[in-house]
Structures are given as C-alpha cells and as structure tokens.
Amino acid sequence: MTNTSFGVDVGGSGVKGGVVDLDTGELVGDRIKILTPQPATPDAIAATVLEIVRQARWDGPVGITLPSVVTEGIVRTAANIDHAWIGTDAKALFGTILGGRDVAILNDADAAGKAEDRYGAGKDFEGVVILLTFGTGIGSAIIHNGDLVPNTEFGHLEVRGKEAEHRASSGARQAKGWGYKRWAKEVSLVLETYEALLWPDLFIAGGGISRKHEKWIPHLTNRTKVVPAQLFNTAGIVGGAMAAAEAAARRA
C-alpha cells in the first residue's frame, strides 16, 4: 500500500479519519470517528485528531479539514467549532501535537470538492466544477480541470436581498417548512446567480440532502447540469488525504 495517505475531517458533531487509497479514493480499513469535543477548542480538537491518528497507527503526513476559511495554515473563520479557532495557526498546532510530522490544513468543503472531482461525481469531467454542500448553510468549492480555487464562500453571496444560504440551504428549507419542490425554486435562483458570475460546466450537490436528490434535483430550472455527490461521509477524509499527499510531494 505505497500510494496511501491519511485524512481527518473535523465536523460539528464528529471528527472522522482514515487511511485512503489514492489510486481509488477508497478507505483502507475502517473509518474512525470520535464525537467532537464540547467546547470544540483548538486544544481539544487537536487532542482528538491525535487519538484518531494513534488508533489508526499511522505515522505519515496527515491532511486535516476544518469548517473554516484557512489561509497559509491560519484559521480565519469558525463554523460549528469554537470561536477561539479564529487566528489560530492550525498548521503549527497540529504539526506540534502530531510530533512534528507534515500536516496540510484546508477547508472542509474544499476537501470534499477535491475528492468528488477526482473520484466521485466530477471524475473525468473537464471544465469548471462547483461543489455545493447544502446543510445548515451552503459550503462551496470550485475546481477547474482538477485545480482547486480555495476558500470560496458562495453561501454568503447576496441573492435578491438575502444571503444565498439564508434562501436555499437545507436549514432554510426546514425553517420555512418548505417541501422539496418549493425549495427547489430557491435553489434554482441561487444556482442561476452563480451561473451568471462563473459559467460553470457542472454543479455537484452535496450535504445530507443530496441523498434525497431524486426529490428535488429534477425540479431545478437552472441551465447547468446538477448531479448528486457520490462520496458522502468519506469525501472530507479523502480530500484531506489528497491534500496531505500533494503537500508532501511539493516538499520532496
């Protein structure tokens, strides 16, 4: 298993990790999950990541995803984790607690986008691919011919006087009590706005609601093709592992 890497996906409810076969995008062995500590402070999350790596008996580089904008290893925002993360040097924090090994840090939606683009719904697709995760908010990732544009925040783009995620997230649907067909009208409006600005070739719909894609994707009226994500619970882990391997290759 020479072409393997390790990813850890930090979420609001759970921290998940595993060894990834980079040839196939599949996990090697079991996915390890530990409940996200509360409060989800930097030190608490770091200790949890260390425990996952120990349980896996992994001794190589590690890629870690956070529900945050991350630039040059520094956390700039915090969603579903403690606000103490803002301004934290995550690369130094995780590198230290993991014994000085190489680490890569990236946004969780970016990680999912990388994974879906290479192994999932965007595999072998050329052009501009936008992954959108529909959850409490809307996460986003944009990939052009395999290259990621990091830290996009399309969920905060204003669409007819409202942030996109206040209009079309899964959380907004639940809050309004909308059925899938009614909600699809709002999603279409948001996608049409993204289309006008970015002219993507493909949208990949992620998040838990993508499992029910047959109830709402057929009702969308935007121009660009929309397909459901395929990797689901492993996308963040796989994307994190990809980032770790890419960072290690650049340093080699």
Secondary structure, 3 states (H helix, E strand, C coil): CCCEEEEEEECCCEEEEEEEECCCCEEEEEEEEEECCCCCCHHHHHHHHHHHHHHHCCCCCEEEEECCCEECCEECCCCCCCHHHCCCEHHHHHHHHCCCCCEEEEEHHHHHHHHHHHHCCCCCCCCEEEEEEECCCEEEEEEECCEEECCCCHHHCEECCEEHHHHHCHHHHHHHCCCHHHHHHHHHHHHHHHHHHHCCCEEEEECHHHHHHHHCHHHCCCCCCEEECCCHHHHHHHHHHHHHHHHHHHHC
